[in-house]
């Protein structure tokens, strides 16, 4: 039985420790998600959260180490009925750990509200369809996999690929055309290395983005349990900024793979029956509870746009983390190791990438009337060029027709000129114009995915084919 003091509501019947978990017997009145204080025999106090309550036991995940705890001399008291974070407009420009505690050496935040980190459920009827084009300044995204305000669009990366650099570039450059207001950035880092943390802090400080950012950092050597709280704390602040302060918020979450590894570790400690590749069977639901907190709400001016980053183990896009993320989110940006090896930056491969909401944000009055058709034609030409590149590896270029060589040449120039833009910030007009310059390598009759009116208006003329002769740099 549990011994309780009515004033402090102390529980002393801890009967089992497994990794970061405490099993407390007879604590049925604790509620799921409650925050507790763990009073250790040496006088120190550690934090924890209730993650399961049954007739027999309450299971508590400890935010710090469980080493050195004496079961007979450790007690638990309730601190809060549910995990909450204090929010305030003064959080902008500050850095916090995964639990929302300041780590920048400045005084604690005086909260205007304390909100549950699990978030308030949004009525689906209250959601408004994302439909406003966001210009990231990156041609492969803006032209071929367009981002719209309120969308969740993950970056599928691989070990060593520059996903962090791309995310920082998007955070720096993202804007909605016709609006002067910049995005506020909420950055949630889970299990990142000290080097990655230093990169983001330097990037935010040197570009001035820190002045409009809220940063949550959970490093690789921080507690695993804290990793599960980080994205929820970050999104709670994002919801406050968006829906109560009418701010346009860009949320960057990196790395969701580290988050899922923490889920698997906790599941193993709880002795749960594992699902695919050892991950919990409820991982889909858990990820959905994070990703679905993006969007627009009717009657609210503020929006939340999400950029989760995940590292695909072994570059495997069928891995459970990437697979489930792709089901929940509205597309993905896939980074290519082959392009990265060629020195192409950003190495976004447009063919497996996808933006399911692209058509909502492009076209006349939003970007340009030819946008969709230009994207389709670029896709088709690049795909054909890559197919021919594989064929050349088998039969040699001598067996190709002159038309085939044109597509082969297009694939090379497309990678060097269109995808490989470095840190440049291109407007959508510049990106579409470059797309037309490349498509003008082909005779007009072969541009079958573009209407004649658009071809006559934007085609650059027959001189473009001569500008891209084999072995010559484009003019």
C-alpha positions in Angstrom: 0.0 0.0 0.0 1.1 3.6 -0.5 1.8 5.8 2.4 0.5 9.3 1.8 0.7 12.6 3.6 -2.4 14.5 2.8 -0.5 17.9 2.7 2.2 16.7 0.3 0.5 13.6 -1.1 3.7 11.4 -0.8 3.9 7.9 -2.2 6.6 5.7 -0.8 5.8 2.2 -2.3 8.2 2.2 -5.2 8.8 -1.5 -5.9 10.7 -1.6 -9.2 13.1 0.5 -11.3 13.7 -0.3 -15.0 16.1 2.1 -16.8 14.4 5.6 -16.6 11.1 4.1 -15.2 9.8 3.8 -11.7 6.9 1.5 -10.9 4.9 2.7 -7.9 2.4 0.3 -6.3 -1.1 1.4 -5.4 -0.9 4.9 -6.8 -4.2 4.7 -8.7 -5.2 8.3 -8.0 -2.3 9.6 -10.1 -3.5 10.6 -13.5 -1.9 9.9 -16.9 0.4 12.7 -17.9 0.8 14.1 -14.4 4.1 15.7 -13.4 5.6 14.5 -10.1 8.6 15.3 -7.9 10.8 12.4 -6.9 12.4 13.0 -3.5 15.7 11.0 -3.3 17.3 9.9 0.0 20.2 12.4 -0.4 17.8 15.3 -0.3 17.8 16.0 -4.1 14.6 16.3 -6.1 14.1 15.0 -9.6 11.3 15.4 -12.0 9.1 12.8 -13.7 5.9 12.2 -15.6 3.2 9.5 -15.2 3.0 7.5 -18.4 0.8 4.7 -17.3 -1.8 4.0 -14.5 -3.3 0.6 -13.8 -5.0 -1.1 -10.8 -1.7 -2.3 -9.6 1.0 0.2 -10.6 1.7 3.7 -11.8 4.6 4.0 -14.2 6.7 7.2 -13.9 9.4 8.2 -16.4 12.2 10.1 -14.7 13.6 13.2 -16.4 17.1 12.7 -14.9 19.1 9.6 -13.8 17.6 6.8 -11.7 21.0 5.6 -10.5 21.6 5.9 -6.8 17.9 5.8 -5.9 17.1 3.7 -2.7 13.7 2.2 -3.2 12.9 2.2 0.5 13.9 5.8 1.0 12.6 7.5 -2.1 9.2 9.1 -2.2 7.0 10.8 -4.9 4.7 13.8 -4.7 2.3 15.3 -7.2 3.4 18.6 -8.7 1.0 19.2 -11.6 -2.0 17.3 -12.9 -0.7 17.4 -16.4 2.6 18.4 -18.1 2.5 22.2 -18.7 4.9 24.9 -19.9 4.8 28.6 -19.0 4.4 30.7 -22.2 5.0 34.3 -22.8 5.8 36.7 -25.7 9.2 37.2 -23.9 10.2 33.7 -24.9 11.1 35.0 -28.4 14.9 35.4 -28.7 15.5 32.9 -25.8 17.0 29.3 -25.6 15.5 26.6 -23.4 16.1 22.9 -22.7 13.6 20.3 -23.7 11.5 20.9 -20.6 11.2 24.6 -21.2 13.9 25.7 -18.6 16.2 28.6 -19.8 19.7 27.6 -20.8 20.9 30.9 -22.1 22.0 32.3 -18.7 19.2 34.8 -18.6 16.5 35.0 -15.9 13.5 32.7 -16.0 10.4 33.7 -18.0 7.5 35.1 -16.1 4.7 33.2 -17.8 1.5 34.8 -19.1 -0.1 31.4 -19.1 0.7 27.8 -18.3 -0.5 25.5 -21.1 -0.6 21.7 -21.3 2.2 20.5 -23.6 -0.1 17.9 -25.1 -1.9 20.8 -26.8 -5.6 21.6 -27.3 -7.3 19.3 -29.9 -8.4 21.2 -33.0 -11.9 20.5 -34.3 -11.4 19.4 -37.9 -14.3 21.6 -39.0 -12.4 24.6 -37.6 -9.4 23.9 -39.8 -8.9 26.1 -42.8 -7.3 24.7 -46.0 -3.7 25.8 -46.4 -3.6 27.9 -49.6 -0.9 30.6 -49.4 2.4 30.2 -51.2 5.5 30.4 -49.0 8.6 31.4 -50.9 11.6 29.6 -49.5 14.1 31.0 -52.0 15.0 27.4 -53.0 14.1 26.7 -56.6 13.5 22.9 -56.2 11.0 23.6 -53.5 9.3 26.7 -54.8 8.8 25.5 -58.4 8.5 21.7 -58.0 7.4 20.9 -54.4 5.8 24.1 -53.3 5.3 24.8 -49.6 2.1 26.5 -48.5 1.3 28.2 -45.2 0.0 25.8 -42.6 1.5 22.7 -44.3 3.7 20.0 -42.7 6.5 19.1 -45.1 9.3 16.9 -43.7 12.8 16.7 -44.9 14.0 13.1 -45.4 17.7 13.1 -45.0 20.5 10.6 -44.6 23.6 10.5 -42.3 26.0 13.3 -43.3 23.6 15.1 -45.7 23.0 18.9 -45.1 19.4 18.8 -43.9 20.3 21.2 -41.0 21.8 23.7 -43.4 18.7 23.6 -45.6 16.4 24.0 -42.6 18.5 27.0 -41.4 18.3 28.5 -45.0 14.5 28.1 -45.1 14.2 29.6 -41.6 16.2 32.6 -42.8 14.6 33.1 -46.2 10.9 32.0 -45.9 8.4 34.7 -46.7 4.8 35.0 -47.9 4.7 37.2 -51.0 3.0 40.6 -50.6 3.5 40.5 -46.8 6.3 42.3 -44.9 5.9 40.2 -41.8 8.7 37.6 -41.3 8.0 34.2 -39.9 8.8 33.6 -36.2 10.8 30.4 -35.9 10.2 27.8 -33.1 13.1 25.4 -33.2 13.0 22.0 -31.4 16.2 19.9 -31.4 16.1 16.4 -30.1 19.2 14.4 -29.4 21.5 16.5 -31.6 25.2 16.7 -31.0 27.0 19.7 -29.5 28.5 20.5 -33.0 25.0 20.6 -34.5 23.7 22.8 -31.6 26.7 25.2 -32.1 25.9 25.4 -35.9 22.2 26.3 -35.3 23.0 28.9 -32.5 25.7 30.5 -34.7 23.3 30.5 -37.7 20.5 32.0 -35.7 22.8 34.6 -34.1 24.8 35.6 -37.2 21.7 36.1 -39.4 19.6 37.9 -36.8 17.0 35.1 -36.9 17.5 34.5 -33.1 15.6 37.8 -32.5 12.5 36.1 -33.8 13.1 32.6 -32.7 12.3 30.4 -29.7 14.9 27.6 -29.4 14.4 24.3 -27.5 17.6 22.2 -27.2 17.8 18.6 -26.1 21.4 17.4 -26.7 22.6 13.8 -27.3 23.9 13.6 -23.7 20.6 15.0 -22.2 18.0 12.6 -20.6 16.2 10.4 -23.2 12.9 11.2 -21.5 13.4 14.9 -22.1 13.5 14.1 -25.8 9.8 13.0 -25.8 8.8 16.3 -24.2 10.9 18.6 -26.5 8.6 18.7 -29.6 5.5 19.0 -27.5 6.9 21.9 -25.5 8.0 23.6 -28.8 4.6 23.2 -30.4 2.8 24.5 -27.4 4.8 27.7 -27.6 4.2 27.8 -31.4 0.4 27.5 -30.8 0.5 30.3 -28.3 2.4 32.6 -30.7 0.1 31.6 -33.7 -3.3 31.4 -32.3 -3.1 33.9 -29.4 -0.6 36.5 -30.7 -1.5 36.2 -34.4 2.0 35.3 -35.5 3.1 33.3 -38.6 5.2 30.5 -37.1 7.6 28.2 -38.8 8.4 25.1 -36.6 11.6 23.1 -37.3 11.9 19.8 -35.5 15.2 17.9 -35.8 15.8 15.0 -35.6 12.6 13.0 -35.5 14.7 9.8 -35.8 16.2 10.6 -32.4 12.7 11.1 -31.0 11.5 7.7 -32.3 14.7 6.0 -30.9 13.7 7.5 -27.5 10.2 6.1 -27.9 11.7 2.6 -28.6 14.0 2.9 -25.6 11.1 3.7 -23.3 9.0 1.0 -24.8 11.7 -1.6 -24.1 12.0 -0.4 -20.5 8.2 -0.8 -20.1 8.6 -4.3 -21.6 6.1 -3.6 -24.3 5.6 -6.0 -27.2 7.5 -4.3 -30.0 6.2 -3.6 -33.5 8.1 -3.2 -36.7 11.9 -3.1 -36.2 11.4 -2.9 -32.4 9.5 0.4 -32.5 6.3 0.7 -30.5 3.1 -0.3 -32.2 1.6 3.1 -31.3 4.4 5.1 -33.0 2.0 6.2 -35.8 -0.4 7.7 -33.3 2.4 9.3 -31.4 3.9 10.9 -34.5 0.5 12.1 -35.6 -0.1 13.8 -32.3 3.0 16.0 -33.2 2.6 16.5 -36.9 -1.2 17.3 -36.8 -0.5 20.4 -34.6 0.4 22.3 -37.8 -2.2 24.2 -39.8 -4.6 27.1 -40.0 -7.7 27.7 -37.9 -10.8 29.7 -39.2 -11.0 33.1 -37.7 -7.3 33.1 -36.6 -4.7 35.1 -38.4 -1.7 33.1 -37.1 -0.6 29.8 -38.7 1.8 27.0 -37.9 3.9 25.6 -40.7 6.0 22.5 -39.8 9.4 21.3 -41.1 10.3 18.1 -39.4 13.7 16.6 -40.2 14.4 12.9 -40.0 17.5 10.9 -40.8 16.6 7.7 -42.7 18.7 4.8 -41.3 20.8 3.4 -44.2 19.0 5.9 -46.5 16.0 3.6 -46.5 12.8 5.5 -47.3 10.8 2.4 -46.4 12.1 2.5 -42.8 9.2 2.8 -40.3 10.0 6.3 -39.2 10.1 7.7 -42.8 7.2 5.4 -43.9 4.8 6.6 -41.1 5.9 10.2 -41.4 5.1 10.1 -45.1 1.6 8.8 -44.4 0.8 11.6 -41.9 2.4 14.6 -43.5 1.5 16.4 -46.7 4.5 15.2 -48.8 8.3 15.1 -48.2 11.6 16.6 -49.5 14.1 13.8 -50.2 17.8 14.6 -50.1 20.0 12.7 -52.5 23.4 11.3 -51.6 24.3 11.1 -55.3 23.7 14.8 -55.7 25.6 15.6 -52.5 28.6 13.6 -53.7 28.6 15.8 -56.9 28.8 18.9 -54.8 25.3 20.0 -55.5 23.6 22.1 -52.8 20.9 21.8 -51.8 20.9 18.2 -52.8 17.0 17.9 -53.0 16.0 15.2 -55.5 12.7 16.5 -57.0 11.6 13.1 -58.3 10.8 11.2 -55.0 9.9 14.6 -53.3 6.3 15.6 -53.1 4.1 18.4 -51.9 0.5 17.3 -51.7 -0.8 20.8 -51.1 1.2 22.4 -54.0 -1.8 23.0 -56.2 -3.5 25.0 -53.4 -0.8 27.6 -53.4 0.3 28.1 -57.0 -1.2 29.5 -60.2 -2.5 32.9 -61.4 -2.8 35.4 -58.6 -0.5 33.3 -56.3 2.7 32.6 -58.2 2.3 32.6 -62.0 -0.2 31.0 -64.4 2.4 28.7 -66.0 3.8 27.4 -62.7 2.1 23.9 -62.7 2.8 23.2 -66.3 6.5 24.3 -66.0 6.9 22.0 -63.0 5.3 19.0 -64.9 7.6 19.5 -67.9 10.7 19.8 -65.7 9.8 16.6 -63.9 9.2 14.7 -67.2 12.4 15.9 -68.8 14.6 15.3 -65.8 13.1 11.8 -65.3 13.7 10.9 -68.9 17.3 12.2 -68.6 18.0 10.1 -65.6 16.6 7.0 -67.4 18.9 7.6 -70.3 21.8 8.2 -67.9 21.3 4.6 -66.6 21.0 3.3 -70.1 24.3 5.0 -71.1 26.0 3.1 -68.3 25.1 -0.1 -70.1 25.2 0.5 -73.8 27.3 3.7 -74.1 26.3 7.2 -75.4 27.1 6.2 -79.1 23.9 4.2 -79.3 21.7 7.2 -78.4 19.7 9.3 -80.8 20.3 13.1 -81.0 17.0 13.6 -79.2 18.1 11.3 -76.4 21.4 13.2 -76.0 19.4 16.4 -75.6 17.6 14.9 -72.6 20.8 13.6 -71.2 22.4 17.0 -71.5 19.3 18.6 -69.9 19.6 16.3 -66.8 23.2 17.5 -66.3 22.5 21.2 -66.8 19.3 20.9 -64.6 21.4 19.6 -61.7 24.2 22.1 -62.2 22.0 25.2 -62.8 18.6 24.7 -61.3 19.1 22.4 -58.3 22.6 23.6 -57.4 22.0 27.1 -56.3 24.1 27.3 -53.1 22.9 29.8 -50.5 21.3 32.1 -53.1 17.8 33.4 -52.3 15.9 33.1 -55.6 12.4 34.7 -56.1 9.7 32.5 -57.6 10.0 34.7 -60.8 13.7 34.0 -61.0 13.2 30.3 -60.5 10.4 30.0 -63.1 12.5 32.0 -65.6 15.5 29.7 -65.0 13.2 26.7 -65.6 12.0 28.2 -68.9 15.7 28.8 -70.0 16.4 25.1 -69.4 13.2 23.9 -71.1 14.1 26.2 -74.1 16.9 23.7 -74.9 14.1 21.6 -76.4 12.2 22.3 -79.6 8.8 23.9 -78.9 7.0 20.8 -80.3 8.4 18.6 -77.6 7.1 20.7 -74.7 3.8 18.7 -74.6 2.9 19.4 -71.0 2.7 23.1 -71.5 0.0 25.0 -73.3 0.8 26.7 -76.6 0.0 30.1 -75.1 2.5 29.7 -72.4 5.2 28.4 -74.8 4.7 31.4 -77.0 4.9 33.8 -74.1 7.8 32.4 -72.1 9.9 30.3 -74.5 13.5 31.7 -74.9 14.0 30.9 -78.6 16.1 28.5 -80.6 19.4 30.0 -79.4 19.1 28.2 -76.0 19.8 24.8 -77.6 23.1 26.3 -78.9 23.9 27.7 -75.4 24.0 24.3 -73.9 26.1 22.3 -76.3 28.0 19.3 -74.8 31.1 20.3 -73.0 30.3 24.0 -73.0 29.3 26.0 -70.0 25.9 27.6 -70.2 25.9 31.3 -71.1 
